[in-house]
Amino acid sequence: MAFMIRTCFSLAALIVAMPLSAQQAPDAGFDAETILALKGLQLLDHRMNAIGYRLVKDNTPYCDQKTATTGLLLNDVAQYEDLDTARFALGFDGSIGITAVAPDSPAETAKLSPGDTLRAINNMPIDEIMGDDAQLSREQPVYRRIAAINRVLEQALEESSVQLTISRDGISHIIPVEPILTCSGQFQIRVSADRNASADGTLVSVSSRLAEYFLDDDEFAAVVAHELAHNLLKHRERLDAVSANRGFFGQLGKSAGKIKAAEIEADRLSVWLMANAGYDPAAAIRFWTRYGKQHGKGIFSASTHYRWKKRVRLFEEEIAKMAEIEPVDGKFAPPLLAASD
């Protein structure tokens, strides 16, 4: 297997890593507890962004649809109730800024950093990009502007490298960024008290409470890889094509069988995606064993999903298949992606 990286985080490490200004929050008139909560959420964003980027980058040869990627994650302070506190905690001096930069990504190569404020994309001022067109109507109003900005950036990257105008410590910089092609994928942490994850065909979402449950990044990657597998295998399109009901009544009848088949495929593919990105595929076994024993009920054990013991057997079967073949350049060609092509 490829070299595996394990990373664990603690609140103490988070506080040490904070910018000095955030540690001085009480003196600046901001609530320290709110600052810590925002920094904690930003830390989850960092982890999610890094894991998602590795999964799409290191599985690029096996994806039929590819997209230009930089590895940066943008944030809009308008998403928070207290704009001044959010801007202070995230280090932005404007409304839109960089909240995470994936390791070994084009954004890191360009020396972009969390806390940089985005001012323009190819000389187009951020303030001129509006999120009020029909294509963004399904987004909640508070997310429409950042969705519009991300779309403009994605379209620019598809054509060539981009020039981002950013401000850092009050000084303006124009920074060229050269994207690379990876599997298509977008990733987000969704603030929620529920433990769940989802895929909508494009975006992978993991709830903040579930993200806090992972013991390490390998376990985190197990869930992200499962949801990414749904998107790479076009499960949403395929289920729509057969009119499968994904709502409450999808737990019954033919729809339940079709959804369960998609879940089994996503489980099988997930460990191959993990191995190719350098994560330990056995972490899927560790996570679902622990989660199943502690939280045996809920969405992850509904009629559309195998119970945890059967899921573990699926992972073991796929890991055994990988053990029987020789990787090429450290990668394993996932059978399900080859079949989907």
C-alpha positions as CSV (number, residue, x, y, z in Angstrom):
1,M,0.0,0.0,0.0
2,A,1.0,3.6,-0.4
3,F,2.5,5.5,2.5
4,M,-0.2,6.5,4.9
5,I,-0.4,9.8,6.8
6,R,-2.3,10.0,10.0
7,T,-3.2,13.3,11.6
8,C,-5.0,14.0,14.8
9,F,-6.0,17.4,16.1
10,S,-6.7,18.8,19.6
11,L,-8.2,22.1,20.8
12,A,-4.9,22.8,22.5
13,A,-3.0,22.5,19.2
14,L,-5.7,24.7,17.6
15,I,-5.2,27.5,20.1
16,V,-1.4,27.3,19.7
17,A,-1.8,27.5,15.9
18,M,-4.1,30.6,16.1
19,P,-3.0,33.9,14.8
20,L,-2.0,36.1,17.7
21,S,-4.9,38.4,17.0
22,A,-7.4,35.6,17.6
23,Q,-5.7,34.7,20.9
24,Q,-6.2,38.3,22.0
25,A,-9.9,38.3,21.2
26,P,-11.1,39.3,24.6
27,D,-8.9,42.4,24.5
28,A,-10.3,43.3,21.1
29,G,-13.9,43.1,22.4
30,F,-14.8,39.8,20.8
31,D,-16.2,36.8,22.6
32,A,-13.4,34.2,23.0
33,E,-15.8,31.3,22.9
34,T,-17.2,32.4,19.6
35,I,-13.7,32.8,18.2
36,L,-12.8,29.3,19.3
37,A,-15.9,27.9,17.7
38,L,-15.1,29.6,14.4
39,K,-11.5,28.5,14.5
40,G,-12.7,25.0,15.2
41,L,-15.0,25.1,12.2
42,Q,-12.1,26.4,10.1
43,L,-9.9,23.5,11.2
44,L,-12.6,21.1,10.0
45,D,-12.7,23.0,6.7
46,H,-8.9,22.5,6.5
47,R,-9.1,18.8,7.0
48,M,-12.1,18.3,4.7
49,N,-10.4,20.4,1.9
50,A,-7.1,18.5,2.2
51,I,-8.7,15.1,2.2
52,G,-11.1,15.9,-0.7
53,Y,-8.2,17.3,-2.7
54,R,-6.0,14.2,-2.2
55,L,-8.9,11.9,-3.1
56,V,-9.7,13.6,-6.4
57,K,-6.0,14.3,-7.3
58,D,-4.7,10.8,-6.7
59,N,-7.5,9.1,-8.5
60,T,-7.4,11.3,-11.6
61,P,-6.3,8.5,-14.0
62,Y,-9.5,6.6,-13.4
63,C,-12.1,9.4,-13.7
64,D,-13.9,10.0,-17.0
65,Q,-14.8,13.6,-16.1
66,K,-12.0,15.9,-14.9
67,T,-12.0,19.5,-13.8
68,A,-9.4,22.2,-13.3
69,T,-8.5,22.4,-9.6
70,T,-6.4,24.7,-7.4
71,G,-6.9,23.2,-3.9
72,L,-8.2,26.4,-2.3
73,L,-11.4,26.9,-0.3
74,L,-13.2,30.2,-0.3
75,N,-15.4,31.5,2.5
76,D,-18.0,34.4,2.7
77,V,-18.3,36.1,6.1
78,A,-22.0,36.8,5.2
79,Q,-22.7,33.2,6.1
80,Y,-22.2,34.1,9.8
81,E,-24.5,36.1,12.1
82,D,-21.7,38.3,13.5
83,L,-19.8,39.5,10.5
84,D,-17.1,41.4,12.5
85,T,-16.3,38.5,14.7
86,A,-16.2,36.1,11.7
87,R,-13.9,38.5,9.8
88,F,-11.7,38.8,12.9
89,A,-11.5,35.0,13.5
90,L,-10.8,34.1,9.9
91,G,-8.3,36.8,9.4
92,F,-10.1,38.5,6.5
93,D,-10.0,42.2,5.9
94,G,-12.9,41.9,3.4
95,S,-16.0,39.8,2.8
96,I,-14.6,36.9,0.7
97,G,-11.4,35.2,1.7
98,I,-9.4,31.9,1.6
99,T,-10.2,29.7,4.5
100,A,-8.1,26.6,3.5
101,V,-5.3,25.7,1.1
102,A,-4.7,22.0,0.4
103,P,-1.2,20.7,0.9
104,D,0.8,20.1,-2.3
105,S,-1.8,21.9,-4.4
106,P,-1.4,24.7,-7.0
107,A,-2.8,27.1,-4.4
108,E,0.0,26.2,-2.0
109,T,2.6,26.4,-4.8
110,A,1.3,29.9,-5.5
111,K,1.8,30.7,-1.8
112,L,-1.8,31.6,-1.2
113,S,-2.7,31.3,2.5
114,P,-5.7,31.0,4.8
115,G,-6.7,34.5,5.8
116,D,-5.9,36.1,2.4
117,T,-8.8,38.3,1.3
118,L,-9.9,37.8,-2.3
119,R,-10.4,41.0,-4.2
120,A,-10.6,40.1,-7.9
121,I,-10.5,37.2,-10.4
122,N,-8.6,38.1,-13.6
123,N,-9.2,41.7,-12.7
124,M,-13.0,41.2,-12.2
125,P,-13.7,42.7,-8.8
126,I,-15.4,40.3,-6.4
127,D,-18.0,42.9,-5.6
128,E,-19.3,42.8,-9.2
129,I,-20.0,39.0,-9.1
130,M,-23.6,38.6,-8.1
131,G,-25.5,35.5,-7.0
132,D,-28.9,36.3,-8.2
133,D,-29.4,34.3,-11.4
134,A,-31.7,31.4,-11.9
135,Q,-28.9,28.8,-11.9
136,L,-28.3,29.6,-8.3
137,S,-31.9,29.6,-7.1
138,R,-31.6,26.2,-5.4
139,E,-28.9,27.6,-3.1
140,Q,-29.9,29.2,0.1
141,P,-29.7,33.0,-0.2
142,V,-26.8,33.3,2.1
143,Y,-24.7,30.9,0.0
144,R,-25.5,32.3,-3.4
145,R,-22.8,34.9,-3.6
146,I,-20.0,32.4,-2.7
147,A,-21.5,29.9,-5.2
148,A,-21.4,32.6,-7.9
149,I,-17.8,33.4,-7.1
150,N,-16.8,29.8,-7.2
151,R,-18.5,29.4,-10.5
152,V,-16.7,32.3,-12.0
153,L,-13.4,30.9,-10.7
154,E,-14.1,27.5,-12.1
155,Q,-15.0,28.8,-15.5
156,A,-11.8,30.9,-15.6
157,L,-9.7,27.9,-14.6
158,E,-11.2,25.8,-17.3
159,E,-9.7,28.2,-19.9
160,S,-6.2,28.7,-18.4
161,S,-4.3,29.8,-15.4
162,V,-5.9,32.7,-13.4
163,Q,-4.7,35.8,-11.7
164,L,-6.1,36.3,-8.2
165,T,-5.9,39.7,-6.6
166,I,-5.7,39.3,-2.9
167,S,-4.9,41.5,0.1
168,R,-2.7,40.3,2.9
169,D,-1.9,42.5,5.9
170,G,-3.4,45.5,4.1
171,I,-1.1,45.0,1.0
172,S,-2.5,44.1,-2.4
173,H,-0.9,41.2,-4.4
174,I,-1.7,39.8,-7.8
175,I,-0.9,36.1,-7.7
176,P,-1.0,33.7,-10.8
177,V,-2.4,30.2,-10.1
178,E,-1.8,27.4,-12.5
179,P,-4.5,24.7,-12.0
180,I,-4.2,20.9,-12.5
181,L,-6.8,18.5,-13.8
182,T,-8.3,16.1,-11.2
183,C,-11.5,14.1,-10.8
184,S,-14.5,16.4,-10.4
185,G,-15.4,17.0,-6.7
186,Q,-16.4,19.7,-4.3
187,F,-16.3,19.3,-0.5
188,Q,-17.8,21.1,2.4
189,I,-18.4,20.9,6.2
190,R,-22.0,21.5,7.0
191,V,-22.7,22.9,10.5
192,S,-25.2,20.5,12.0
193,A,-25.9,18.6,15.3
194,D,-26.7,15.5,13.3
195,R,-24.1,12.9,12.3
196,N,-24.5,12.5,8.6
197,A,-22.9,12.8,5.2
198,S,-24.3,13.2,1.7
199,A,-23.5,13.5,-2.0
200,D,-25.6,15.5,-4.5
201,G,-23.8,14.5,-7.7
202,T,-21.3,17.3,-7.4
203,L,-20.8,18.2,-3.8
204,V,-19.8,16.0,-0.8
205,S,-21.0,17.3,2.5
206,V,-20.1,16.0,6.0
207,S,-21.8,17.4,9.1
208,S,-19.6,19.1,11.7
209,R,-20.7,16.7,14.4
210,L,-19.8,13.6,12.3
211,A,-16.4,15.2,11.4
212,E,-15.7,15.7,15.1
213,Y,-16.3,12.0,15.7
214,F,-13.4,10.8,13.5
215,L,-10.3,9.6,15.4
216,D,-8.0,10.5,12.5
217,D,-7.8,11.6,8.9
218,D,-8.0,8.0,7.6
219,E,-11.4,7.6,9.2
220,F,-12.4,11.0,7.9
221,A,-11.3,9.9,4.4
222,A,-13.4,6.7,4.6
223,V,-16.6,8.7,4.8
224,V,-15.6,11.3,2.3
225,A,-14.5,8.6,-0.2
226,H,-17.8,6.8,0.2
227,E,-19.7,10.0,-0.7
228,L,-17.3,10.9,-3.5
229,A,-17.8,7.4,-4.9
230,H,-21.5,8.1,-5.2
231,N,-20.7,11.2,-7.4
232,L,-18.0,9.5,-9.5
233,L,-20.4,6.6,-10.2
234,K,-23.2,9.1,-11.1
235,H,-25.6,7.4,-8.7
236,R,-27.9,10.4,-8.4
237,E,-28.3,10.5,-12.2
238,R,-28.8,6.7,-12.4
239,L,-31.4,6.7,-9.6
240,D,-33.2,9.6,-11.2
241,A,-33.2,7.8,-14.6
242,V,-35.2,4.8,-13.0
243,S,-37.4,7.2,-10.9
244,A,-36.1,5.9,-7.6
245,N,-37.7,7.6,-4.6
246,R,-34.9,8.9,-2.3
247,G,-37.4,10.3,0.2
248,F,-39.2,8.6,3.0
249,F,-40.9,6.1,0.7
250,G,-37.5,5.2,-0.8
251,Q,-37.1,3.0,2.3
252,L,-39.6,0.6,0.8
253,G,-40.0,-1.5,-2.3
254,K,-38.0,-1.3,-5.5
255,S,-36.6,2.1,-4.7
256,A,-35.0,0.7,-1.5
257,G,-33.3,-2.1,-3.5
258,K,-31.9,0.3,-6.1
259,I,-30.6,2.7,-3.4
260,K,-29.1,-0.2,-1.5
261,A,-27.3,-1.4,-4.6
262,A,-25.8,2.1,-5.0
263,E,-24.7,2.2,-1.4
264,I,-22.9,-1.2,-1.8
265,E,-21.1,0.1,-4.9
266,A,-20.0,3.2,-3.0
267,D,-18.7,1.1,-0.2
268,R,-16.7,-1.1,-2.5
269,L,-15.2,1.8,-4.5
270,S,-14.4,3.9,-1.4
271,V,-11.5,1.7,-0.2
272,W,-9.8,1.8,-3.6
273,L,-10.1,5.6,-3.7
274,M,-8.6,5.7,-0.2
275,A,-5.7,3.4,-1.0
276,N,-4.8,5.5,-4.1
277,A,-4.7,8.7,-2.1
278,G,-2.4,7.2,0.6
279,Y,-5.1,6.6,3.3
280,D,-5.3,3.3,5.1
281,P,-8.4,1.5,3.6
282,A,-8.7,-0.5,6.8
283,A,-9.7,2.7,8.5
284,A,-13.2,2.1,6.9
285,I,-13.4,-1.1,8.9
286,R,-12.3,0.6,12.1
287,F,-14.7,3.5,11.7
288,W,-17.8,1.5,10.9
289,T,-17.1,-1.1,13.6
290,R,-16.8,1.6,16.2
291,Y,-19.7,3.7,14.8
292,G,-21.9,0.6,14.4
293,K,-21.4,-0.5,17.9
294,Q,-22.0,2.9,19.4
295,H,-24.7,4.2,17.1
296,G,-26.4,1.2,15.5
297,K,-29.5,3.1,14.6
298,G,-30.1,6.0,12.2
299,I,-29.5,6.8,8.6
300,F,-26.4,4.6,8.3
301,S,-28.4,1.5,9.3
302,A,-31.6,2.3,7.4
303,S,-33.1,-0.3,5.0
304,T,-31.2,1.3,2.1
305,H,-27.9,0.6,3.8
306,Y,-26.2,-2.6,5.0
307,R,-25.8,-2.9,8.7
308,W,-22.2,-2.3,9.9
309,K,-21.1,-5.9,10.0
310,K,-22.1,-6.5,6.4
311,R,-20.4,-3.2,5.4
312,V,-17.2,-4.4,7.1
313,R,-17.3,-7.6,5.1
314,L,-17.6,-5.6,1.9
315,F,-14.5,-3.6,2.8
316,E,-12.6,-6.7,3.7
317,E,-13.4,-8.3,0.4
318,E,-12.2,-5.2,-1.6
319,I,-9.0,-4.9,0.4
320,A,-8.3,-8.6,-0.2
321,K,-8.8,-8.0,-4.0
322,M,-6.2,-5.1,-3.8
323,A,-3.7,-7.4,-2.0
324,E,-3.8,-9.9,-4.9
325,I,-2.8,-7.4,-7.6
326,E,0.3,-5.4,-8.2
327,P,-0.2,-1.6,-8.2
328,V,1.0,0.4,-11.1
329,D,2.9,3.5,-10.0
330,G,1.5,2.9,-6.5
331,K,-2.1,3.0,-7.8
332,F,-4.8,0.4,-8.0
333,A,-7.3,0.6,-10.9
334,P,-10.7,0.5,-9.3
335,P,-12.9,-2.1,-11.1
336,L,-16.1,-0.2,-10.6
337,L,-14.8,2.9,-12.3
338,A,-13.5,0.8,-15.2
339,A,-17.0,-0.8,-15.4
340,S,-18.7,2.6,-15.3
341,D,-16.7,3.8,-18.2
